[in-house]
Amino acid sequence: MRIVTRLIAMNRARQLARQFREIDRSVHALPKRTRARLGTMALREIGQASRSEFPHLYGTAPEERYLPWGQGTDIGFARARSDNPEIAMRGIALWLAVAYHETKDTPHANLRPQHRDLMRLLRELKEAHRTDSPQSWMQATAAA
């Protein structure tokens, strides 16, 4: 049974790594102001997920809560590819929240690098939010 569990964890780690690369590219393609807003949205999604009964299954239908992992990352990833910028941002925030809770305290060594990469991206979003102050907003609108 341990071999099967390791294979499932290895497959999941590969899937999350592939999705993370695309999410990371999408985030870095956003303007700085939008990244700051995305950081706020991601933090809100992480908070909402942590209040649910199974945070790693946030965004998954209740009747499917016995799956090895939820559908939140797949739903968020699909939305992140949307042509509508608002839907794409919400999808990225959902993906970040679910992936954060899924990899947070994992006993599987294969998923730990994904958590480190995710924490790095969340830190970058937090720093973008911190540097996006009201003074810079006022200066940007005055220049326009």
N, C-alpha and C positions, 0 to 999 in steps of 0.2 A: 504493500500500500504506500510505503514511503517513496518508492520509485515513481509511482503514478503521481503522487503529490508534487514531487520535484519536477516531473515533466510538465505538469499543469502550470506550476509557478514559472518555469523557464519559458514556456510558451506565452504566458501572460506578460512576463518581463519584456520579451521581444516585441509583443504587440504594443505595450505602453511606450517602449522606446521609439518605435516607428511613429506612433501618433505624436509623441512629445516633440520629435524633430520638426514635424509640420506645424504644431502649435507654436513652438519656439520661433520658427521663421515668421509665422503670422504675427506674433506679438512684436517682434523686432521690426516688422514692416509698418507698424502703426506709428502715427505721429506721437510725439512725446506727451502731448495733452491727452490724447486718447488712451495711451498706456496708463496714465495716472488714473483715468476714469475706470479702466479695466481692473486696476489694482483694487479699487474700492468695490467693484462688482464681485471680484473673486473673493475678497475678504467676507463680503456679505453672504455669498454662496457657501463658503466654508463654515461660517457660523450657523447658517440654516441647516446644513448637513449635520453638524455636530449635535444639533438638538433633536435629530431624528433617532429612531430606535436603533437603526443600523446605518451609521454614517457612510460606510463604504458602499452601501446600496442606494444612496440618495439618487433620485431620478429613475429608479426602477419600480415597476409595478409591484404592489404588496404580495401578490400571489406568486411572484418569482423570486422571493427572498432567500430561497434555499439553493440558488445557483452558486458556483464557486466565486463568481464576481458579478457585479450588477451590469446594467445596461447604460448607466449614467455616462461613462466615458465614450461609449459608442454614439449615444445621442448627442452629447456635447461636441464630439468630433465631427459628426455630420452637420451640425449647425454651424460649426466654425468654418466650414467650407462654403457657407451660403454667400450669395452675392450681396445680400442685404447686410450692411455693416453693423446694424444694431443686433440682428440675429446672430451674426458671426461673433460679436463680442460676448453676447450672453452664452453662446455655445462654448467659447474659450473659458469663460468663468466657470461654467458647469463642469467642463473637463478638468480644470485645475482643482476644483473642490473635491470631486470624486476621486481623482488620482491621488490627491493629498491624503485623504482618509484611507484609501486602499493600501497605500504604501507606508503609512506613518509608523506603525509599530509591527511591521511584518517580520515574521520569524524566518522568512526566505531570503537568503543572501542575494539571490538573483534580482530581487526587487529593490534592494537598498540603493543601488546607483540611480535608479529612476527617482527615488525620493530625494536624493541629494541634488539632482538636476532640477527637480521641481522646486525645491527650496531655494535654489539659486535664482530661478526665474521669479519666484514670488518676492524674493528680496529685491530684485531689480525693479519690479513693479512698485514695491513699497518705496524705494528710493525715488522713483519717478514721481510718485504721489507727493512725497515730501518736498521735492524741488519745485513742484508746480504750485507755487504760492499765489495768493491773491495779488501781490505786488507785480509778479510777472504777468498775470492775467491783465491787470490794468495797463501795463506798458504795451502789451501786445495789442489791445484794443485801441490804444491811443495812436499806435503806429498805423493802424488800418484806416 
